Amino acid sequence: MKKVILALVFLFTLNVVFVSCRETNKETENATEETSEVQKEVENTAEEAVKEAAEVEKEAEKAVNEAGEELDNSSDKALKEDNKETETEGEQQS
């Protein structure tokens, strides 16, 4: 009688081990699938961020160039006005 009960307990234990391993494998597969999906989303987001950063960089470069041109124009204008004032003062002193 003891051998029969021990054999049943042993079979039950083996059954539990194999069933719990299968469930663990399913959970691992699900986790792996979810991880793959998240990884794809992260890659897509990273690619979009790189594209947006490149666009922002171009816009910033354009703004810097425009500001440099405006500075050059305003300094040229100021220099011309200063030259006119100097000429006007020189004519008045003569």
DRENVO-767257 format. One line per 2 residues: number of its first residue (from 1); for each residue x, y, z of N, C-alpha, C, O, CB. Coordinates in nm, 3 decimals, padded with zeros to 5 digits. Glycine has a CB too. Example, Ala and Ser with C-alpha at 12.3 -4.5 7.8 and 13.67 -1.06 7.14 Angstrom:
# DRENVO-767257
1	01.319:-00.569:00.780:01.230:-00.450:00.780:01.320:-00.330:00.780:01.424:-00.332:00.846:01.131:-00.447:00.905 | 01.285:-00.225:00.708:01.367:-00.106:00.714:01.290:00.003:00.787:01.341:00.114:00.804:01.408:-00.060:00.572
This chain:
# DRENVO-767257
1	00.082:-00.119:00.000:00.000:00.000:00.000:00.086:00.125:00.000:00.055:00.222:-00.069:-00.093:00.000:00.119 | 00.195:00.123:00.077:00.283:00.238:00.082:00.345:00.264:-00.054:00.361:00.379:-00.095:00.391:00.217:00.188
3	00.382:00.157:-00.124:00.445:00.173:-00.254:00.350:00.236:-00.354:00.390:00.318:-00.436:00.495:00.038:-00.306 | 00.222:00.197:-00.348:00.123:00.253:-00.440:00.105:00.402:-00.411:00.100:00.484:-00.504:-00.012:00.177:-00.428
5	00.093:00.437:-00.286:00.076:00.578:-00.248:00.199:00.659:-00.285:00.188:00.769:-00.338:00.047:00.592:-00.096 | 00.317:00.604:-00.257:00.440:00.673:-00.294:00.452:00.689:-00.445:00.499:00.792:-00.494:00.562:00.599:-00.239
7	00.410:00.587:-00.519:00.414:00.595:-00.665:00.318:00.703:-00.715:00.351:00.778:-00.807:00.379:00.458:-00.729 | 00.200:00.713:-00.656:00.105:00.816:-00.695:00.158:00.956:-00.660:00.145:01.049:-00.739:-00.031:00.791:-00.626
9	00.217:00.968:-00.543:00.275:01.097:-00.503:00.388:01.135:-00.599:00.400:01.251:-00.639:00.329:01.091:-00.356 | 00.471:01.037:-00.635:00.579:01.061:-00.728:00.526:01.105:-00.865:00.578:01.199:-00.924:00.665:00.936:-00.743
11	00.423:01.038:-00.915:00.363:01.074:-01.042:00.299:01.213:-01.036:00.309:01.292:-01.130:00.258:00.970:-01.083 | 00.233:01.242:-00.926:00.173:01.374:-00.908:00.281:01.483:-00.908:00.263:01.589:-00.968:00.092:01.378:-00.776
13	00.392:01.456:-00.840:00.503:01.551:-00.835:00.560:01.576:-00.974:00.586:01.690:-01.013:00.614:01.499:-00.740 | 00.579:01.467:-01.049:00.630:01.483:-01.186:00.533:01.563:-01.271:00.574:01.648:-01.351:00.656:01.345:-01.250
15	00.406:01.535:-01.255:00.304:01.606:-01.331:00.308:01.756:-01.299:00.302:01.839:-01.389:00.165:01.548:-01.301 | 00.318:01.788:-01.173:00.322:01.929:-01.131:00.447:01.996:-01.187:00.440:02.110:-01.233:00.319:01.940:-00.977
17	00.560:01.928:-01.184:00.685:01.986:-01.234:00.674:02.016:-01.382:00.710:02.126:-01.425:00.802:01.891:-01.207 | 00.625:01.922:-01.460:00.616:01.944:-01.604:00.511:02.049:-01.640:00.533:02.129:-01.731:00.585:01.815:-01.675
19	00.400:02.050:-01.572:00.297:02.148:-01.601:00.345:02.287:-01.561:00.325:02.382:-01.637:00.166:02.112:-01.528 | 00.407:02.300:-01.448:00.454:02.432:-01.406:00.565:02.481:-01.499:00.576:02.601:-01.522:00.504:02.429:-01.259
21	00.647:02.393:-01.551:00.751:02.434:-01.646:00.689:02.483:-01.775:00.736:02.581:-01.833:00.847:02.318:-01.675 | 00.586:02.419:-01.821:00.519:02.464:-01.944:00.459:02.602:-01.924:00.471:02.689:-02.011:00.410:02.364:-01.985
23	00.396:02.622:-01.811:00.337:02.753:-01.784:00.447:02.858:-01.776:00.429:02.970:-01.825:00.256:02.751:-01.652 | 00.558:02.825:-01.717:00.670:02.918:-01.708:00.722:02.949:-01.847:00.753:03.064:-01.877:00.783:02.862:-01.620
25	00.731:02.849:-01.931:00.777:02.872:-02.067:00.681:02.963:-02.142:00.724:03.051:-02.217:00.793:02.739:-02.142 | 00.551:02.942:-02.122:00.453:03.029:-02.187:00.468:03.172:-02.139:00.463:03.267:-02.217:00.311:02.979:-02.161
27	00.488:03.188:-02.008:00.507:03.321:-01.953:00.634:03.384:-02.008:00.637:03.504:-02.038:00.512:03.316:-01.800 | 00.738:03.303:-02.021:00.863:03.354:-02.076:00.845:03.395:-02.221:00.897:03.498:-02.264:00.973:03.250:-02.064
29	00.771:03.314:-02.298:00.745:03.348:-02.437:00.665:03.479:-02.446:00.695:03.565:-02.529:00.668:03.234:-02.507 | 00.565:03.492:-02.361:00.485:03.615:-02.360:00.572:03.735:-02.324:00.563:03.841:-02.387:00.368:03.603:-02.262
31	00.657:03.718:-02.223:00.745:03.827:-02.182:00.842:03.861:-02.295:00.873:03.978:-02.318:00.823:03.789:-02.054 | 00.890:03.759:-02.364:00.982:03.782:-02.475:00.913:03.857:-02.588:00.970:03.949:-02.647:01.039:03.649:-02.527
33	00.790:03.818:-02.618:00.714:03.887:-02.723:00.689:04.032:-02.685:00.704:04.122:-02.768:00.581:03.815:-02.748 | 00.651:04.054:-02.561:00.626:04.191:-02.515:00.755:04.273:-02.520:00.753:04.390:-02.557:00.568:04.190:-02.373
35	00.865:04.210:-02.481:00.993:04.279:-02.485:01.030:04.315:-02.628:01.082:04.424:-02.654:01.103:04.192:-02.422 | 01.003:04.225:-02.720:01.032:04.253:-02.861:00.948:04.371:-02.911:00.999:04.457:-02.983:01.005:04.129:-02.948
37	00.823:04.374:-02.874:00.735:04.484:-02.914:00.784:04.616:-02.856:00.788:04.717:-02.925:00.591:04.457:-02.870 | 00.821:04.614:-02.730:00.870:04.736:-02.665:01.000:04.780:-02.731:01.022:04.899:-02.753:00.891:04.713:-02.513
39	01.086:04.684:-02.763:01.212:04.717:-02.827:01.188:04.783:-02.964:01.255:04.880:-02.998:01.298:04.590:-02.844 | 01.093:04.731:-03.040:01.060:04.791:-03.170:01.008:04.933:-03.152:01.045:05.022:-03.228:00.956:04.705:-03.244
41	00.922:04.953:-03.052:00.869:05.086:-03.026:00.981:05.182:-02.988:00.984:05.297:-03.034:00.764:05.080:-02.914 | 01.074:05.134:-02.906:01.186:05.219:-02.864:01.272:05.254:-02.985:01.315:05.369:-03.000:01.271:05.147:-02.756
43	01.298:05.157:-03.072:01.377:05.183:-03.192:01.308:05.285:-03.281:01.372:05.377:-03.332:01.402:05.054:-03.269 | 01.177:05.271:-03.299:01.102:05.367:-03.380:01.107:05.506:-03.319:01.126:05.605:-03.390:00.957:05.322:-03.396
45	01.089:05.512:-03.189:01.093:05.641:-03.120:01.231:05.704:-03.131:01.243:05.825:-03.152:01.055:05.624:-02.972 | 01.335:05.622:-03.118:01.471:05.674:-03.130:01.497:05.727:-03.271:01.559:05.832:-03.287:01.573:05.564:-03.095
47	01.451:05.656:-03.372:01.468:05.702:-03.509:01.396:05.834:-03.532:01.450:05.924:-03.595:01.417:05.597:-03.608 | 01.275:05.845:-03.479:01.199:05.969:-03.493:01.270:06.083:-03.420:01.275:06.196:-03.470:01.056:05.951:-03.439
49	01.326:06.054:-03.303:01.397:06.157:-03.227:01.520:06.204:-03.303:01.551:06.323:-03.303:01.436:06.104:-03.088 | 01.591:06.112:-03.369:01.709:06.150:-03.447:01.668:06.240:-03.563:01.735:06.339:-03.592:01.782:06.025:-03.499
51	01.558:06.205:-03.630:01.510:06.287:-03.742:01.471:06.426:-03.693:01.506:06.526:-03.756:01.390:06.219:-03.811 | 01.399:06.432:-03.583:01.357:06.561:-03.529:01.478:06.644:-03.485:01.481:06.765:-03.505:01.262:06.541:-03.410
53	01.578:06.578:-03.427:01.698:06.649:-03.385:01.771:06.706:-03.506:01.824:06.817:-03.500:01.792:06.556:-03.305 | 01.775:06.631:-03.616:01.839:06.681:-03.738:01.764:06.802:-03.791:01.826:06.899:-03.836:01.844:06.570:-03.845
55	01.631:06.798:-03.787:01.551:06.912:-03.832:01.576:07.034:-03.744:01.591:07.146:-03.794:01.401:06.876:-03.833 | 01.580:07.013:-03.614:01.605:07.124:-03.521:01.745:07.181:-03.544:01.765:07.302:-03.538:01.589:07.077:-03.374
57	01.840:07.093:-03.571:01.976:07.139:-03.598:01.980:07.227:-03.723:02.046:07.331:-03.724:02.071:07.019:-03.613 | 01.909:07.185:-03.828:01.904:07.265:-03.951:01.840:07.401:-03.925:01.889:07.503:-03.971:01.826:07.190:-04.061
59	01.730:07.400:-03.850:01.662:07.526:-03.818:01.751:07.618:-03.737:01.755:07.738:-03.760:01.532:07.498:-03.743 | 01.823:07.560:-03.640:01.913:07.641:-03.557:02.027:07.698:-03.642:02.064:07.814:-03.625:01.970:07.556:-03.441
61	02.081:07.618:-03.732:02.188:07.665:-03.820:02.138:07.778:-03.909:02.208:07.877:-03.930:02.242:07.549:-03.906 | 02.017:07.764:-03.959:01.956:07.868:-04.044:01.938:07.997:-03.963:01.967:08.106:-04.013:01.820:07.820:-04.101
63	01.890:07.983:-03.840:01.869:08.101:-03.755:02.001:08.170:-03.724:02.009:08.293:-03.723:01.798:08.060:-03.625 | 02.105:08.091:-03.698:02.236:08.150:-03.670:02.287:08.224:-03.793:02.341:08.335:-03.781:02.337:08.041:-03.627
65	02.271:08.164:-03.910:02.315:08.230:-04.033:02.240:08.360:-04.057:02.299:08.461:-04.094:02.297:08.137:-04.153 | 02.108:08.357:-04.035:02.027:08.478:-04.052:02.070:08.586:-03.953:02.079:08.704:-03.988:01.878:08.446:-04.035
67	02.095:08.546:-03.830:02.138:08.643:-03.729:02.274:08.701:-03.767:02.296:08.821:-03.748:02.145:08.577:-03.589 | 02.363:08.619:-03.819:02.494:08.669:-03.863:02.480:08.767:-03.977:02.549:08.869:-03.981:02.583:08.553:-03.905
69	02.391:08.737:-04.072:02.369:08.828:-04.184:02.310:08.961:-04.136:02.350:09.068:-04.182:02.276:08.764:-04.288 | 02.215:08.954:-04.043:02.156:09.076:-03.988:02.261:09.158:-03.914:02.262:09.281:-03.923:02.039:09.042:-03.894
71	02.347:09.091:-03.842:02.453:09.161:-03.770:02.547:09.229:-03.869:02.585:09.345:-03.850:02.532:09.063:-03.680 | 02.584:09.158:-03.974:02.670:09.218:-04.077:02.602:09.339:-04.140:02.663:09.444:-04.157:02.706:09.114:-04.186
73	02.475:09.324:-04.174:02.401:09.434:-04.236:02.390:09.554:-04.143:02.409:09.668:-04.186:02.261:09.387:-04.276 | 02.361:09.528:-04.017:02.346:09.640:-03.923:02.481:09.707:-03.896:02.487:09.829:-03.880:02.284:09.592:-03.791
75	02.589:09.629:-03.891:02.720:09.690:-03.869:02.762:09.770:-03.992:02.821:09.877:-03.978:02.827:09.582:-03.838 | 02.731:09.721:-04.113:02.761:09.797:-04.235:02.681:09.926:-04.237:02.733:10.032:-04.272:02.730:09.713:-04.360
77	02.555:09.916:-04.200:02.468:10.034:-04.197:02.520:10.136:-04.095:02.525:10.256:-04.123:02.323:09.994:-04.164 | 02.559:10.087:-03.977:02.610:10.175:-03.874:02.741:10.240:-03.920:02.764:10.358:-03.894:02.631:10.098:-03.742
79	02.825:10.165:-03.988:02.952:10.219:-04.037:02.928:10.326:-04.143:02.996:10.429:-04.142:03.039:10.106:-04.096 | 02.832:10.305:-04.233:02.800:10.404:-04.335:02.746:10.531:-04.271:02.784:10.641:-04.310:02.698:10.347:-04.435
81	02.657:10.516:-04.172:02.601:10.633:-04.103:02.711:10.709:-04.029:02.712:10.832:-04.027:02.492:10.590:-04.004 | 02.803:10.634:-03.969:02.912:10.698:-03.898:03.002:10.774:-03.995:03.047:10.884:-03.964:02.994:10.593:-03.821
83	03.027:10.716:-04.111:03.108:10.784:-04.213:03.040:10.912:-04.261:03.106:11.014:-04.282:03.135:10.690:-04.331 | 02.907:10.905:-04.280:02.832:11.025:-04.322:02.841:11.134:-04.217:02.859:11.251:-04.249:02.685:10.990:-04.351
85	02.827:11.095:-04.090:02.835:11.193:-03.982:02.974:11.253:-03.975:02.989:11.373:-03.951:02.799:11.129:-03.847 | 03.074:11.171:-03.995:03.211:11.221:-03.991:03.235:11.318:-04.105:03.299:11.422:-04.085:03.311:11.104:-03.998
87	03.185:11.287:-04.225:03.200:11.375:-04.339:03.126:11.506:-04.315:03.175:11.613:-04.351:03.149:11.308:-04.465 | 03.007:11.497:-04.255:02.927:11.615:-04.227:02.997:11.705:-04.125:02.998:11.827:-04.140:02.786:11.575:-04.176
89	03.055:11.645:-04.022:03.127:11.721:-03.921:03.252:11.785:-03.981:03.288:11.897:-03.947:03.165:11.631:-03.802 | 03.319:11.711:-04.070:03.440:11.765:-04.133:03.407:11.882:-04.220:03.485:11.978:-04.224:03.510:11.658:-04.215
91	03.295:11.880:-04.292:03.255:11.991:-04.377:03.214:12.112:-04.294:03.235:12.227:-04.334:03.141:11.950:-04.468 | 03.154:12.086:-04.178:03.111:12.196:-04.093:03.230:12.265:-04.030:03.227:12.387:-04.009:03.015:12.146:-03.984
93	03.334:12.192:-04.000:03.452:12.251:-03.937:03.533:12.333:-04.039:03.603:12.427:-04.000:03.541:12.141:-03.874 | 03.524:12.299:-04.163:03.602:12.371:-04.265:03.548:12.504:-04.295:03.603:12.576:-04.378:03.610:12.295:-04.389
